[in-house]
Amino acid sequence: MRELRPTDLPELTDVLRQCGAFTETEVICALELLDIVLKDPAQSDYRVAVAEENQDVQGYVLFGPVPLTEGNYMIYWIAVAPQGQGRGIGRRLLAHVEAEATADRARLICLETSSQGSYERTRNFYMQAGYHLESRIADFYRAGDDRLTYVKRFTCREEV
């Protein structure tokens, strides 16, 4: 895992478009968030970890602490290139988020996804990683497309 670089944007654009999970509108939104991270190093809402193998970008995760909460983190975007799927890259990205969040004394990590059938593999990935369905908002994205929120809870260690 490493930090985001400006030179990663073309490869991450390809990852977002080719991974098969996002619409073009979603890709544009994801790229806007990456642009915020690159252009404003002082911002603290978003963090990015990039997965790289043999100098090829294989995926990334964008996450951060949820404003106005105590110990809550959100995973906003996670994407793995098709050639990297099923090889543990997504699990390593999640593990990176969990390590950073728990180092900051996170109590829980949330992520949201769609109820559409095309997201079944994504939902299974989250459940296998220990995330549990916490809530469903019916017809959130559009009629027949619910927002599903998955959560993984952690026990905070008391400071000694």
N, C-alpha and C positions, 0 to 999 in steps of 0.2 A: 504494500500500500504506500502511496505517496500523495503529496498535495497536488492540487490542480495547477496546471500551467496554461498560459494562453495558447500555446501550440497544440494543446489537447483538443481544442474545440472542433476542428474538422473530423477527427476520429470519433469524438463523443457524439457529434451530430450523426455520423454513420451508425454508431451503436444504437442510438435512440430510434433511428428510422428502421434499422434492420432487425432489431430484436423481436419485432412483431407484437409489441404490447401497447404501443401508443399511436394515437391519431396524429396528424400533422399539427393540429392546434396544440395538442399536449407537448409535442416536440418543441414547438416554438416557446411555450411556457417554460419548459425545462431549460432551454438555452438562455432564456432571459434571466433565470435564477443563477445559472453559471456565470453569466455576464456580471451580475451584481457582485458575486464573490470575487471575480477577477478585478473589477474596477474599484471596489471599496474594501480594501484590506482591513479597515477599522470596523466594518460591520461585524456583528456577533450573532446574527440570527441563523446563519447558514455556515455549515462546514462541508467540505468535500473531500472524499478519499477516492483516489483513482487506482484501479487494479491494472497492473501492467505485467506482461510476460514477454520476454525476449524483445523488449523495447516496443511492443505493440500494446496499445490501450485495449483492454478486454472488457472494461466496464467501470462503473462509478456508483457512488452513493452520495446523496445530498441530504444532510440531516442537521438537526440543531435543537437547542433547548427551546421549549415552548414558552414564549413570553407570558409573564404574569402567573406562572405556576412554580411550584417548588418540586424540583426533581423530575420533571416530565420532559421527555425528548420526543421528537417526531422524525420519522424517516419520510422525507418528501418525495424523493425519487431514487430508484435503484434500477440499474439497467446493465445487462451483460450481453456482449456480442454473441450472435448465434454460434460461432465456433467455440465460444467459451462456456456455453450453457451445458450443465450436467457435469462439469469438471471441478466443482467446488468453489468457483470464483464468487458466486453470489453468497455462499455461506461465509467465505472469508470477509466479504464486504460487511455482512451483518455482524460478524464477530468483531470487526473493527469498530463499528458503531457502538456495540454493546460495551466494549472495553473502554472507549472514550467516555461514554455516558456514565458507566458505573464508577469510573475514576473521578467523575464530577458528582458522585453520590446520587445518581439517578434512581428514582423509585420505579419508573416505568418508561417504556418506549412504545409509542403508538405508530401505526401506519394505516393508511386508507387505501382501499382498492374497490374495484367495480364487482358487481354481482354477475356480470355477463359471463356466458359460458366460455368465451375466449380467455378469461382470466382464471380458469380453473387450475391450470398448472401453477400460476402465481400464488393462488390461495393455498394450494397444497405445499408449495415451497415454504410459505410463512408458517404453516401449521407444523411442518416437520422441523422447523427451526425453534419451536417452542412458543410461538405466538398463538393466542387464542382469540376467537371472535368475541368481541366485547359488545358491539352494537351494530345495528342495521337501520339505516334511514331509507325507507322505501321511496322509490322514484326520485332519488336525489339528483343524479346526473341528467336523467331524462326519464320519461315514462318507461317503466319496466327495467330500469337500471339503478339498482340500490347502491348506496355507499356502505361498504363494510369496513368497520374499524377493528383492527387486530391490535392486541396489547401483549407485551411481555413484561412481567413484574419482577422487580429485584428487591432484595432485602438490603437496606442501607446499614452500614456498619456505624456504630456509635463511635464518636471520637473519644479517645482515651486521654 
